[in-house]
């Protein structure tokens, strides 16, 4: 099961939860098919490297194919990106601890929740 959960990095609150999709979907496809992309339209969304090719999200810079080093400015932006992503990953850890994600995977949860009322 692939759950797309969008979390505000500043408040650590859930902003949107997409519909669960089968686990064999890659992250880019799951983001689109779950409806999370529509819930985040117009917002700046940071994601990990699994969303490669998705132009709707901000991802860290990858090393050049020739194996060279990243320019200093890209390296600095990656550090900022990692700090923001760490806050989001901590929020995921709390959700897993309290079994919130399991609640959202149940069929009666429908299309998930938008906002923070149930999450």
N, C-alpha and C positions, 0 to 999 in steps of 0.2 A: 504494500500500500504506500503510495506517495502522497504526502500531505504538503500543500503549499501554504505556509503561514507567513504573513507579512507583519513584522514587528517594528514599531517606532523605536529607533535606537536611542533617542533621548529619554523617552518616558518608560521604555521597556513594556509598553502595552501592545496588545494585539490590535492591529489595524484591520486586517482582513484574513479570512480563512477560505481557501478554495475548496471545491468539492474533492473528495478523495479520488484518485485515479489509480489504475493498476501499477504495481511496482516496476513493471518492465518499461515504463515511459521514462525517457530521459528528462532532466530538469527543465529544459527549454519547452518541450512538448507539454509537460505537466503544468507548467506555469500558464500556458495558453489554454489548455483543455480544462483546467480546474476553475477558470474564471478569475483567478487572482490577478491576471493582467488587466482585466476590465476594472476591477476594484481599485487598482493603483494608477489608473490612467491620469496623467498629468503630474504625478509625484516622482521624486527622485528615488529610485530603488537600487540599493546596493546588494550584490549577490556574490557568491563564491565562483570559482572557476568552472563549475559544472554548467553554467549558463552560457558557455562560449557560443557565440553566434547570435545571441539574443540582443538586439539593439535597444530594448526597452530597459535594460538594467546596466548598472555601472559595475564593472568587474575589475579585479586587480590586473595590472600589466604583467604579461608573460615575458620571459627571457626571449631574446631573438633566436631564431632557428639556427643561426650559426654558432650558438653556444656562448656568445659574448655577454657582457654584463649590461644591465639596464642603465640608462643615463640616470644621473643623481636625482633629477626632478621626478622621474617615474618611480624611483625607489622610495623617495619621500612620500609620494602619493600612496604607494602600496602600504607604507607604515600607517598612514591615517586610515586607510581602508581596513587594515587588520584591527585597529582599535575599535572602529565602529562595529565590525563583524563580531568581535569578542563580546560586546554588550548584547548583541542579538543572540549569540550562541548561549550566553548565560540565561537569557530569558527562555530559550528552548529547554535548557536543562531544568529550569524550574517547572516548566509545563510537563516535562516527562516525569519529574519527581512527584507531582500532584496528579498524574495520570490524566491530565487535561486533553492530551492528544488522543488518547484511547476513547474518551467521551465523544470527541468530534468525528471519529471514524465510524461510529454506529450509524446504521441506516436511518434511524429516526432523527438524526441530526440534520437531515435534508441537505441543503446546499452549504452548510456551515454557517458561521455567523459573521456579520460585518460589525465592526466596532468592538466594544469590550464587554457587552452585556453578559454573554455566556462564558466568555473566556476569562 
